[in-house]
Amino acid sequence: MPKSILDKNFCLPDTMRSEMRRQFGILYPGNGKKTIKKILNDIGSPANIITIGDISTFNVLQCSTIPDISIIDEKTHRKPADSNIIKGIRHSTFKMMYVNNPSGCVTSELVQAISQAISINEPVQIMVNGEEDLAALPAIVLAPISSVVIYGLPNEGAIVVTVTHDIKDMICDMMDRMKCE
């Protein structure tokens, strides 16, 4: 199943925007270290921890946990992130990868980078030139079962998706409908 998303580009049609606002995991209200500590306590020992977004990555690192994969774009709420956030999301153990990914899309370049990052046995940070908002979709599809994907829900908290066969199937079905014109 995951191979079916490799070498494809995906574009979010306007008709799916409300569907994308739906939560695919558990919402942990709040922000910062307190929320992330609760998440890290609740998730136990997943196959991988994947963070999407600068704030999610920053908060996980602030809790002395290095995500297996973090996907960032140095922006929060579509504006440049504060310098303390940018400095805080860097970690010397990350192998860096760089990709282009425009707003409202998932490029094959991003999908390939996530696929490669999953196969590397060291922490990887994928720096996106553009936007990483939809990166959770291919991360969920490509991650091993029992991995956890953490991403922010602006002004509400963090969403935690535990990867299962059912959630992979649901996300694959969504991505199949994300055709680029």
trRosetta pair geometry for C-beta under 8 A, 3 or more apart (Angstrom, degrees):
i j d omega theta_ij theta_ji phi_ij phi_ji
1 4 6.0 -49 -170 11 41 115
1 141 7.4 -127 128 -166 100 94
1 168 6.5 94 112 145 144 120
1 169 7.4 -69 -151 -90 156 65
1 172 5.9 -65 179 -90 111 159
2 5 6.3 -56 -168 28 52 104
2 6 7.5 60 141 -32 71 96
2 115 7.7 148 153 -107 120 105
2 141 5.3 145 -115 148 84 88
2 142 5.0 111 -153 -103 132 59
2 168 7.5 -61 -68 -164 88 124
3 6 5.5 -42 -160 12 50 119
4 8 7.9 -2 149 -4 55 140
4 172 6.9 61 73 -152 127 117
5 8 5.8 -102 -164 45 46 117
5 10 7.7 -21 -152 -41 99 128
5 111 5.7 -146 133 -146 99 141
5 138 6.0 -175 137 -119 146 95
5 141 5.7 62 3 120 153 154
5 142 7.4 -108 65 -58 130 96
5 172 7.1 -122 -51 -122 115 82
5 175 6.0 -3 -108 133 119 153
6 108 7.2 71 -178 -149 45 93
6 111 6.0 -175 -111 133 48 125
6 112 6.8 84 -145 -83 87 72
6 115 6.4 33 -99 -56 107 160
7 108 5.2 31 -139 -144 23 134
7 111 7.8 -108 -16 86 26 134
7 112 7.7 65 -65 -66 54 105
8 108 5.8 144 54 -85 21 100
8 111 7.2 30 56 13 68 166
9 105 6.5 -15 -177 -169 96 113
9 106 7.1 168 -161 87 51 57
9 107 5.4 -13 -119 -129 93 51
9 108 5.4 -68 -64 -26 69 86
9 180 5.0 3 104 -20 107 148
10 105 6.5 147 84 -162 57 61
10 106 4.1 5 55 52 109 100
10 134 7.6 -145 96 141 115 144
10 137 7.5 -104 92 102 158 147
10 175 5.5 -56 -116 -157 151 86
10 178 3.9 42 -171 110 99 124
10 179 7.8 -48 -136 -79 59 17
10 180 6.8 -155 -138 -41 13 95
11 104 6.2 31 -159 134 73 93
11 105 5.2 -23 -101 -104 67 83
11 178 5.8 173 60 171 37 84
11 179 6.7 -29 48 104 94 30
11 180 4.1 107 -8 -96 120 72
11 181 7.0 -78 65 3 154 71
12 16 5.7 -124 -164 77 78 115
12 17 6.6 92 154 -82 116 69
12 20 6.4 2 -145 -50 133 153
12 104 4.7 -119 43 -165 104 77
12 105 7.1 -130 1 -72 81 35
12 134 6.4 -155 -46 -88 125 145
12 178 5.8 -27 -87 -134 46 111
13 16 5.2 85 63 8 79 100
13 17 7.9 -112 103 -32 47 78
13 177 7.5 -86 21 144 121 88
13 178 6.9 -160 -6 -126 82 55
13 179 7.3 19 -45 49 117 72
14 17 5.7 -25 -158 -16 44 118
16 19 4.8 -59 -163 45 67 120
16 20 5.9 72 139 -30 86 99
16 174 7.2 124 -158 -162 135 93
16 177 6.4 144 -77 112 139 118
16 178 6.8 -84 44 -88 166 82
17 20 5.7 -55 -152 31 32 113
17 21 7.1 35 151 -23 62 100
18 21 5.7 -49 -158 25 39 114
18 22 7.7 59 143 -35 59 89
19 22 5.7 -33 -171 0 44 119
19 174 7.0 -174 134 -128 129 116
20 134 7.6 -48 -148 -107 135 94
23 26 7.8 83 160 -95 127 9
23 27 5.7 -62 -130 -49 154 101
23 153 7.2 -22 -97 -83 101 147
23 159 5.7 -159 -144 -122 94 125
24 136 7.7 158 48 137 136 130
24 140 7.3 -36 126 -94 148 163
24 159 7.0 72 51 167 70 135
24 161 5.2 9 106 -102 98 126
24 167 6.4 106 173 -149 108 111
24 170 7.4 173 -137 103 112 132
24 171 7.2 50 -145 -73 155 102
25 149 7.4 -163 -47 72 151 87
25 159 4.8 117 60 171 108 89
25 160 4.9 -145 147 87 136 39
25 161 3.4 -121 -63 -78 129 61
25 162 6.8 127 -132 3 109 60
25 167 8.0 37 -77 -128 80 148
26 159 7.0 149 71 -155 36 58
26 160 5.1 -21 58 59 90 94
26 161 8.0 169 15 -78 65 39
27 153 6.4 -38 -124 23 104 151
27 156 6.5 -46 -160 142 126 118
27 157 5.5 100 -180 71 85 126
27 158 7.5 149 -153 79 51 38
27 159 5.8 -30 -94 -97 61 70
28 35 5.1 131 133 -168 115 99
28 38 6.1 166 -152 89 131 119
28 39 5.4 -92 -33 -69 168 100
28 157 5.0 -155 91 162 53 128
28 158 4.8 -11 57 61 105 88
28 159 7.7 -176 16 -85 76 21
28 160 6.3 48 -17 -12 112 111
29 35 7.3 -133 94 -114 35 121
29 156 6.4 -77 -122 171 71 67
29 157 4.2 -121 -123 -56 24 143
30 34 6.3 -56 139 86 145 107
30 35 4.2 -176 92 -69 102 119
30 157 5.3 41 38 -108 41 101
31 35 5.8 -48 -120 11 11 145
31 55 7.2 -34 -158 167 119 129
31 59 7.2 -125 180 -85 72 149
31 152 7.8 33 -116 -132 105 113
31 157 6.4 -149 -65 -117 65 49
31 158 7.4 121 -111 -35 62 91
32 35 6.0 104 61 17 55 98
32 36 7.1 -114 123 2 32 100
32 59 6.1 -168 -147 -122 21 118
32 62 7.9 -60 -166 86 63 151
33 36 5.7 -63 -142 45 34 108
33 37 5.9 40 159 -27 71 105
33 59 6.2 -161 -77 -157 47 86
33 62 5.3 -101 -87 115 102 120
33 63 5.7 152 -143 -72 85 91
34 37 5.9 -50 -147 31 26 112
34 38 6.9 26 153 -17 59 103
35 38 5.9 -57 -158 34 32 111
35 39 6.5 32 148 -18 66 105
35 59 7.2 -12 71 175 98 149
35 157 6.0 -163 -147 -151 148 95
35 158 5.8 138 143 11 127 116
36 39 5.3 -51 -148 36 38 115
36 40 6.1 36 155 -18 70 105
36 59 4.4 175 -45 145 145 108
36 60 5.6 -153 -157 -83 136 52
36 62 7.2 104 59 66 153 97
36 63 4.9 -148 115 -27 120 143
36 65 8.0 -157 159 35 116 126
36 150 8.0 70 -123 -176 88 154
36 158 7.0 73 -82 -5 70 163
37 40 5.8 -54 -143 39 30 109
37 41 6.2 32 155 -20 63 107
37 63 5.6 -174 -76 -126 71 132
38 41 5.7 -57 -149 37 29 113
38 42 6.2 23 155 -17 65 111
39 42 5.8 -64 -148 39 28 107
39 43 6.1 18 162 -19 68 112
39 150 6.5 78 167 -113 153 132
39 158 6.3 -46 -62 92 148 138
39 160 5.5 174 -141 -71 112 140
40 43 6.2 -55 -136 34 27 106
40 60 7.5 135 -68 -134 117 80
40 63 5.9 -173 -14 134 153 148
40 65 5.8 -166 -116 -36 139 158
42 160 7.6 110 87 97 124 171
43 46 5.4 -38 164 -30 111 113
43 49 7.5 99 119 -99 155 103
43 148 4.9 -10 -148 -68 140 164
43 160 6.7 -132 -75 -169 117 139
43 162 7.3 179 -131 -88 93 103
46 49 6.0 115 64 -67 120 70
46 146 5.4 -173 -149 146 73 78
46 147 5.4 96 159 -137 117 30
46 148 4.2 -152 -43 -10 173 100
46 162 7.1 -142 -111 -129 126 86
47 143 7.2 141 85 168 119 93
47 144 4.2 -107 140 88 156 118
47 145 6.8 93 -13 80 149 43
47 146 4.6 106 -17 84 103 92
47 147 4.5 -65 66 -68 100 72
47 163 7.7 -67 42 54 121 121
48 68 4.1 -90 -154 48 91 154
48 69 6.6 22 171 8 126 100
48 118 7.0 -71 -62 -129 168 81
48 143 5.7 -132 57 -151 128 107
48 144 6.3 113 -2 38 109 98
48 147 4.0 -4 50 -127 87 112
48 148 7.3 -159 90 34 54 59
49 60 7.1 168 150 -159 132 146
49 65 6.9 -21 87 154 168 120
49 67 4.7 -116 108 -132 97 72
49 68 5.4 130 50 4 61 89
49 69 7.9 -177 95 36 49 63
49 147 7.4 -165 -69 -166 24 79
49 148 5.5 -10 -113 66 64 100
49 150 7.0 2 -171 0 88 114
50 67 6.2 100 -119 -178 21 118
50 68 6.4 -48 -71 64 65 93
50 69 4.5 -4 -119 67 87 102
50 70 7.4 175 -161 -83 51 38
50 71 7.5 21 179 -6 94 101
50 139 5.0 177 142 -176 153 129
50 143 6.1 -112 -13 -90 143 137
50 147 6.3 37 -5 163 109 120
50 148 7.0 -179 29 91 72 49
50 149 4.7 -23 74 -108 107 71
50 150 7.1 167 86 22 52 69
51 56 4.5 -176 -167 122 103 106
51 57 4.4 146 113 -82 138 68
51 60 5.3 -134 -73 7 146 148
51 67 4.4 -111 0 -79 104 163
51 69 7.5 -175 30 97 60 57
51 70 4.5 -5 63 -117 101 84
51 71 7.2 -168 96 27 57 65
51 149 7.9 160 -89 -160 23 53
51 150 5.0 -24 -109 69 71 100
51 151 7.3 143 -166 -80 52 56
52 56 6.1 32 65 54 47 150
52 70 7.9 -175 -76 -157 26 55
52 71 5.1 -8 -119 60 65 108
52 132 6.1 -165 -166 141 86 113
52 135 5.1 175 -131 79 116 107
52 136 4.8 -82 -21 -66 166 85
52 139 6.5 -146 -65 8 116 158
52 149 6.6 26 -14 -178 111 96
52 150 7.0 -176 22 88 74 48
52 151 3.8 -14 64 -95 112 106
52 152 7.8 -136 91 11 81 70
53 56 4.5 80 70 15 99 107
53 57 6.5 -170 90 -8 49 90
53 71 7.4 20 -24 86 36 77
53 72 6.8 62 179 -111 13 62
53 73 7.9 -35 -122 19 49 90
53 76 7.7 81 -176 -107 101 75
53 132 6.4 -172 -76 91 54 119
53 133 7.9 50 -81 -99 101 51
53 151 5.6 105 0 -146 119 77
53 152 5.0 -97 88 13 163 107
54 57 5.8 -61 -146 41 26 109
54 58 6.0 30 156 -23 65 110
54 72 4.9 83 -81 -143 71 102
54 73 6.9 -95 -41 48 105 58
54 74 6.3 104 -85 -103 137 23
54 75 6.7 166 -7 58 136 32
54 76 5.6 -100 64 -65 123 90
54 81 4.9 -103 142 -84 165 152
54 85 5.5 62 155 158 119 120
54 86 7.5 -30 -151 -83 131 55
54 89 5.6 -79 -148 -62 76 153
55 58 5.5 -51 -142 36 30 115
55 59 6.2 27 160 -17 64 107
55 76 5.7 80 -41 -113 108 121
55 81 8.0 -166 -55 -123 74 121
55 85 7.0 -39 -86 -143 61 130
55 152 5.3 38 73 -56 118 151
56 59 6.1 -59 -147 38 26 107
56 60 6.4 24 157 -17 63 108
56 70 8.0 -178 98 -140 93 97
56 150 5.1 172 -170 121 127 97
56 151 5.7 -82 -46 -124 162 33
56 152 5.1 -146 -50 -38 101 90
56 158 6.1 122 -111 -125 99 114
57 60 6.0 -58 -148 37 29 109
57 61 6.3 25 157 -14 65 110
57 67 6.4 -84 -126 8 79 139
57 70 4.2 82 -116 -156 123 132
57 71 7.9 -166 -59 49 128 36
57 72 5.6 -58 12 -73 157 113
57 89 4.8 55 110 -134 121 105
57 125 7.8 81 -150 -127 147 106
58 61 6.0 -63 -151 41 26 108
58 62 6.2 29 152 -24 65 109
58 85 5.2 -58 -83 -147 152 78
58 88 4.7 57 -137 109 96 120
58 89 5.1 -62 -74 -71 77 86
59 62 5.4 -50 -145 33 33 116
59 63 6.7 26 155 -14 62 105
59 158 7.7 -127 75 -68 151 141
60 63 5.9 -63 -157 39 33 107
60 65 5.2 -78 175 79 84 104
60 66 7.9 115 131 -116 104 14
60 67 5.5 52 115 -48 152 102
60 70 7.7 -165 60 -95 135 120
60 150 6.8 129 -64 76 129 151
61 64 7.7 50 -180 -74 39 17
61 65 7.1 -114 -93 67 28 56
61 66 6.8 44 -109 -100 78 55
61 67 7.7 -67 -59 -5 79 89
61 88 6.3 158 86 163 131 82
61 89 6.6 165 8 -118 150 42
61 91 6.2 -152 -129 -58 130 126
62 88 6.8 5 -64 -175 94 127
66 91 6.1 -171 -122 136 109 166
66 93 6.0 1 -153 69 158 135
66 94 7.9 -154 -166 -64 113 81
66 123 5.1 -62 151 -87 116 154
67 70 4.6 109 69 -59 135 91
67 123 6.7 110 86 -142 51 108
67 150 7.8 -126 -106 40 129 115
68 117 7.9 125 137 154 83 98
68 123 6.0 -130 -142 -110 30 66
68 124 7.3 11 151 27 58 80
68 147 7.9 -89 46 -140 142 111
69 114 7.0 78 -178 -138 154 72
69 117 4.7 90 -112 144 121 133
69 118 6.9 -32 -48 -73 144 62
69 123 7.4 -171 -71 -156 34 59
69 124 5.1 -6 -112 67 75 94
69 125 7.6 158 -161 -90 48 34
69 126 6.9 14 -172 -6 95 105
69 139 7.1 -171 99 -133 137 114
70 89 7.0 -164 141 -170 149 101
70 94 7.3 -57 37 -115 111 132
70 123 7.7 18 0 -178 95 100
70 124 7.7 -173 29 97 61 53
70 125 4.8 -12 65 -117 97 80
70 126 7.2 -169 93 27 48 69
71 114 7.4 -15 -76 -89 131 99
71 125 7.8 171 -82 -163 30 55
71 126 4.6 -11 -112 65 75 108
71 128 6.4 44 180 -28 88 117
71 132 4.8 170 139 -158 103 139
71 135 4.5 -137 123 138 158 160
71 139 7.0 -125 -9 -66 141 134
72 89 5.6 110 -101 161 161 150
72 125 6.5 -9 14 -173 112 101
72 126 7.3 154 25 80 63 57
72 127 6.0 -25 73 -111 89 59
72 128 6.8 -172 90 18 36 88
72 132 6.5 -126 -156 -1 6 159
73 127 7.3 123 -103 -168 39 57
73 128 4.3 -44 -88 71 92 101
73 129 7.6 151 -140 -92 89 14
73 130 6.8 -87 -133 77 130 43
73 131 5.8 6 -101 -123 172 31
73 132 4.6 -168 -32 -6 112 103
74 80 6.6 -11 140 -146 91 69
74 81 5.2 -123 -175 22 53 113
74 86 5.5 36 -134 -107 98 105
74 89 7.9 -155 -91 53 67 145
74 127 7.5 21 -22 -150 102 97
75 78 5.9 11 162 -135 131 18
75 79 6.2 150 -157 69 90 24
75 80 6.0 -62 -106 -101 71 27
75 81 5.7 -147 -107 -34 13 84
75 131 7.5 -53 54 -111 141 71
76 79 6.5 -32 70 61 60 77
76 81 4.9 87 -10 -99 96 83
76 82 7.8 -18 20 -1 131 77
76 85 6.8 -35 -29 145 130 173
77 154 6.3 101 -92 -124 89 134
78 131 7.6 -11 -109 -109 81 117
81 85 4.2 -103 166 85 117 132
81 86 5.3 143 91 -53 113 85
81 89 8.0 24 119 -5 163 134
82 85 4.7 96 61 3 81 103
82 86 7.2 -151 95 -4 43 86
83 86 5.5 -52 -145 39 37 112
83 87 6.1 36 156 -17 69 106
84 87 5.8 -50 -141 41 31 110
84 88 5.9 32 156 -21 63 114
85 88 5.6 -62 -143 42 27 112
85 89 6.4 23 160 -22 65 106
86 89 6.3 -57 -146 30 27 105
86 90 7.3 28 154 -22 58 103
87 90 6.2 -60 -164 25 34 112
89 125 7.6 131 152 -143 94 140
90 94 7.3 -119 -158 29 52 134
90 125 7.9 -128 -120 39 50 177
91 94 5.1 100 69 -18 85 103
91 123 7.1 -24 89 113 127 148
91 125 7.5 143 40 -44 90 136
93 122 7.0 -139 168 -180 90 99
93 123 5.1 62 119 44 103 126
94 123 5.1 -72 -99 115 59 103
94 124 6.4 92 -159 -146 79 17
94 125 3.9 11 -170 -6 141 111
95 120 6.4 -90 50 151 150 155
95 122 5.6 85 -17 97 118 116
95 123 6.9 155 11 90 75 53
95 124 5.0 -34 65 -106 93 72
95 125 7.4 167 72 22 41 68
96 124 7.8 153 -91 -160 16 65
96 125 5.6 -25 -107 69 63 94
96 127 6.4 5 -163 -7 99 114
97 113 4.9 156 138 -152 142 114
97 116 7.1 141 -103 83 155 125
97 117 6.5 -112 7 -70 148 106
97 124 6.1 16 -3 -176 114 109
97 125 7.2 178 28 88 73 45
97 126 4.8 -25 73 -109 105 72
97 127 7.1 176 84 22 48 72
98 126 7.7 164 -87 -161 21 59
98 127 5.0 -21 -107 68 71 101
98 129 6.9 39 -178 -20 93 103
99 107 7.0 -178 167 71 114 123
99 109 4.6 160 -152 134 106 105
99 110 5.0 138 137 -84 153 63
99 113 4.9 -103 -51 -24 137 152
99 126 6.1 -2 11 -175 115 105
99 127 7.5 155 25 80 65 51
99 128 5.7 -25 73 -111 89 65
99 129 7.0 -156 98 23 39 80
100 107 6.5 18 94 24 72 167
100 109 6.0 36 50 79 72 155
100 128 7.6 101 -134 -163 16 66
100 129 4.9 -35 -105 69 66 104
100 130 5.7 84 -170 -19 60 125
101 105 6.2 -158 -173 90 73 94
101 106 6.8 -2 -151 -130 118 36
101 107 4.9 -140 -108 11 75 109
101 109 6.9 -147 -68 76 83 104
101 110 4.5 45 -83 -55 132 132
101 128 4.9 -46 37 -155 114 113
101 129 7.3 129 24 66 62 53
101 130 4.4 -161 76 71 51 133
101 131 6.3 -110 107 61 91 53
101 132 6.6 77 80 -87 138 54
101 135 7.4 66 133 -73 168 99
102 105 4.9 44 70 28 82 128
102 107 7.4 90 17 -48 73 114
102 130 4.7 -104 -88 -149 31 136
102 131 6.7 22 168 25 27 98
103 130 6.4 -145 -36 176 57 92
103 131 4.4 64 -90 10 64 147
103 133 7.3 35 -138 23 69 125
104 131 7.7 49 -6 68 47 142
104 134 7.4 70 -151 -25 18 136
105 130 7.9 -39 57 154 105 146
105 134 7.0 -164 90 43 20 144
105 180 7.3 40 -125 -94 107 115
106 110 5.7 -112 -165 72 68 133
106 111 6.4 77 155 -53 102 97
106 134 5.0 -111 -61 111 97 122
106 135 7.1 148 -116 -92 99 45
106 137 6.1 -93 -68 68 155 123
106 138 5.7 154 -172 -26 138 118
106 175 7.4 -49 51 -131 147 109
106 178 7.2 48 27 124 109 149
107 110 4.8 103 58 4 79 96
107 111 7.1 -141 101 -1 45 86
108 111 5.3 -52 -146 40 39 115
108 112 6.1 42 154 -22 69 104
109 112 5.9 -52 -146 35 27 111
109 113 6.5 28 153 -20 61 106
110 113 5.7 -54 -148 35 31 112
110 114 6.5 30 154 -18 65 104
110 126 7.4 101 -142 163 74 143
110 128 6.9 24 -106 -110 114 110
110 132 7.9 168 -137 -119 135 74
110 135 6.3 -115 177 -110 131 92
110 138 6.6 138 119 40 97 151
111 114 5.9 -56 -151 36 30 109
111 115 6.3 31 152 -19 64 108
111 138 4.7 -130 -110 -142 79 155
111 142 7.5 154 -161 -47 75 140
112 115 5.6 -56 -148 38 31 115
112 116 6.3 30 155 -17 66 106
113 116 5.8 -54 -146 38 30 109
113 117 6.1 33 154 -23 65 108
113 126 5.0 111 141 -124 131 129
114 117 5.6 -54 -144 36 30 114
114 118 6.5 34 155 -23 63 103
114 126 6.9 -43 -73 -41 65 162
114 135 7.2 167 -72 -167 132 94
114 138 5.2 139 48 119 158 113
114 139 5.6 -123 -149 -87 139 65
114 142 5.3 125 126 56 112 154
115 118 6.0 -54 -153 29 28 111
115 119 6.9 17 153 -11 61 108
115 142 5.4 -115 -89 -148 68 145
116 119 5.9 -67 -155 40 34 106
116 120 6.5 33 151 -26 69 107
116 124 7.9 165 107 -139 82 166
117 120 5.8 -55 -148 28 34 111
117 124 3.8 -146 -139 80 101 155
117 126 6.3 -78 -57 -49 149 113
118 142 5.7 -152 -24 140 155 107
118 143 6.3 -156 -112 -105 129 51
118 144 7.2 154 -168 -23 118 84
120 124 5.6 93 67 -52 134 126
126 132 7.8 136 101 -113 103 129
126 135 7.7 175 86 -149 134 147
128 131 6.6 -54 130 85 133 10
128 132 4.4 158 21 -63 155 96
128 135 7.1 -125 -59 -61 149 137
131 134 7.7 60 116 10 100 84
132 135 4.4 -22 -172 -11 82 132
134 137 5.4 -16 172 7 81 118
135 138 6.6 -58 -160 44 50 95
135 139 5.8 52 147 -24 76 114
136 139 5.4 -65 -144 44 32 117
136 140 6.0 36 160 -25 70 105
136 149 5.4 121 -145 157 90 137
136 151 4.9 -71 -73 -26 131 151
136 161 7.0 106 -175 18 117 143
137 140 6.2 -57 -152 31 24 107
137 141 6.6 16 155 -12 61 109
137 171 5.5 174 -151 -169 73 114
137 174 6.9 -115 -135 91 122 121
137 175 5.8 139 167 -75 127 110
138 141 5.4 -56 -143 42 39 112
138 142 5.7 21 164 -8 74 115
138 175 7.5 95 -74 -103 70 149
139 142 6.4 -67 -138 47 22 98
139 143 5.8 30 164 -36 63 113
139 149 5.2 125 116 -114 121 131
140 143 6.1 -49 -134 23 22 113
140 149 5.5 -77 -76 -6 80 155
140 161 5.9 -36 -103 120 119 145
140 163 5.7 179 -153 -105 68 99
140 167 6.1 -94 -179 134 124 109
140 168 6.4 -167 143 -97 86 60
140 171 4.9 128 93 -25 128 171
141 168 5.6 110 -123 -147 52 82
141 171 5.3 -136 -63 103 91 123
141 172 5.8 115 -118 -71 118 81
141 175 6.9 -25 -55 -6 150 152
143 147 3.7 -107 163 60 125 153
143 149 6.6 -160 -11 -55 159 105
143 163 4.8 -149 91 -62 115 166
144 147 5.2 111 64 -35 68 111
144 163 7.0 121 94 89 36 142
145 163 5.7 -142 -127 111 35 97
145 164 6.4 53 -143 -122 92 35
145 165 6.7 -8 -104 -49 121 71
145 168 8.0 -68 -88 -29 80 134
146 162 6.8 -15 -140 -173 40 95
146 163 6.5 -51 17 65 14 86
147 162 7.7 161 84 -155 38 51
147 163 4.5 17 56 18 83 132
148 160 6.0 -14 -169 -167 108 94
148 161 6.9 151 -157 77 55 49
148 162 5.6 -26 -101 -100 78 62
148 163 7.2 -136 -75 -5 28 85
149 160 7.5 152 78 -156 49 44
149 161 4.5 -12 58 58 99 104
149 163 6.7 82 -12 -54 100 98
150 158 5.7 2 -170 177 96 120
150 159 7.2 162 -151 81 47 52
150 160 5.5 -10 -101 -103 79 72
150 161 7.9 -165 -71 23 35 70
151 158 7.1 160 84 -156 25 74
151 159 5.5 -15 65 57 77 99
151 161 7.9 5 15 1 98 108
152 157 7.6 -155 -147 121 65 27
152 158 5.7 -50 -101 -104 55 67
152 159 7.4 134 -141 12 5 82
153 156 4.3 -37 106 62 107 117
153 157 5.8 9 53 61 102 58
153 158 6.9 170 12 -107 82 15
153 159 5.3 86 -36 -33 109 102
161 167 6.4 160 -176 -179 109 155
162 167 7.6 143 86 2 54 155
163 167 6.1 -130 -139 73 44 126
163 168 6.5 55 -168 -57 90 96
164 167 4.9 92 50 10 80 98
164 168 6.9 -138 92 -5 42 88
165 168 5.6 -57 -150 36 31 114
165 169 6.4 32 153 -21 66 105
166 169 5.7 -54 -150 34 31 111
166 170 6.4 30 153 -19 65 106
167 170 5.6 -51 -146 36 35 113
167 171 6.3 31 156 -15 67 106
168 171 6.1 -61 -148 41 28 106
168 172 6.2 31 154 -22 65 108
169 172 5.7 -54 -145 36 29 113
169 173 6.4 32 155 -21 63 104
170 173 5.8 -54 -154 32 29 113
170 174 6.7 29 149 -17 62 104
171 174 5.5 -51 -150 35 37 113
171 175 6.2 35 153 -18 68 105
172 175 5.7 -55 -144 39 31 109
172 176 6.4 41 153 -28 64 101
173 176 5.7 -48 -152 26 31 117
173 177 7.2 21 152 -12 59 104
174 177 6.0 -67 -164 37 35 105
174 178 6.8 36 144 -28 68 107
175 178 5.2 -51 -150 25 44 118
